[in-house]
């Protein structure tokens, strides 16, 4: 990657004793090695979630939407709760709409034997509806309680690092491609008759 990319990291858990901060800290440290990346962090624990209409939540949600709008790509850090992803993450996703569209999304999941992959599969369906592109490769941390030491560091980060770097290659390609397409207005194509077929054109 040679262009600066703005990536918003979205945490998915607000449970007491959550492991999300440890997983997110590892991710932020890994991403911090790339000078091309500008990172922002969205933590649902900082957002009142009683209702979308909560006056206390409104300015916080507006700030969050600005962060999402400014991002070229997203990485979601999610556990798996009851075969799916947490309600707190759903709240964040549903608090925005256009800000997600035509941008790539990567996933770092964690959990028990599944490593959170069932949560990710549900999220792929959600982001397809939001016209976002989900990355094929995702980081999955199975039996996550055994992977971190007492200082909150991954005991053996080699495999997650390899997968993360592969995902970043995909995320970077899509982020640049879609950013250029949005700038060229190619994502609102005009249908123009040409012979027997139709031609897509960008302004």
Beta strands, then each sheet from edge to edge (+ up, - down):
strand 1: 5-11
strand 2: 37-42
strand 3: 73-79
strand 4: 104-110
strand 5: 133-134
strand 6: 139-141
strand 7: 190-194
strand 8: 197-201
sheet 1: 2+ 1+ 3+ 4+ 5+
sheet 2: 2+ 1+ 3+ 4+ 6+
sheet 3: 7+ 8-
end
